[in-house]
Amino acid sequence: MYDSKKELFNRNVVSQFDLSTAENSLLTAKAQLAQAEAQLTYARNDLSYTVVKSPSNGVVGTIPYRVGALVGPSIPRPLTTVSDNSEMYVYFSMTENQLLSLTRRYGSIDNALKSMPGVQLQLSDGSNYSQPGRIETISGVIDLTTGSVSLRAVFPNEGHLLHSGGSGNVVIPSFRENCLIVPQIATLEIQDKKFVYKVSGDTPERTVVEVTPVSNGQEYIIESGLSEGDVIIAEGVGLIREGMPVKIKK
């Protein structure tokens, strides 16, 4: 309408008043359109609040609210929890002495993170998780109450066998070369000391040995107390007494 009024005004058919009236009507219509578009945007925003979208993919936990319940930002409990468990973080601790040993072995914490072999995860039922993980971070602060440092390992979880909140044991492999090992059943522990019966001639002699603090559950690595070629009693050490004659089977 405004365009036609303008054309008629240019031909001196209508007055300036008629042109101004048409222009005002046009501006009013544009303002009403902008207001309607703003209301549409506001309505779309309100509608979007009825759909809750997770910021990441994962497994959904329980939903404590029933259909029809009024929910909003101020509700005391979240709608649900979404866990992205394609990879799982496993948090565990290491003593200060173990951290010192690890640092000395690799030269620094950064070198340890780069060079350490993959770690294994023993699940709560005693079975071993099929895929190895890697240690990602080692805390730089030692907990004064426990004397330990926190570590985080990450494990792949394509089969979704691992779940948030689960428990288990992290097994860090340790490799030693050219070392002496003895069966654990060949040792005797008295007052936090470990002994073996070393045979000299036909007489057993109880000998103190130092072993590594970490073992595979079947054998000990000997740090001191035995030398290559020493003969020890491998079974029945609980029945042996010093000075009791023994006969070596060949």
Beta strands, then each sheet from edge to edge (+ up, - down):
strand 1: 59-60
strand 2: 82-83
strand 3: 87-95
strand 4: 120-123
strand 5: 134-138
strand 6: 148-156
strand 7: 168-171
strand 8: 180-183
strand 9: 188-190
strand 10: 193-200
strand 11: 203-211
strand 12: 219-224
sheet 1: 1+ 2-
sheet 2: 3+ 6- 5+
sheet 3: 4+ 7-
sheet 4: 8+ 12- 11+ 10- 9+
end
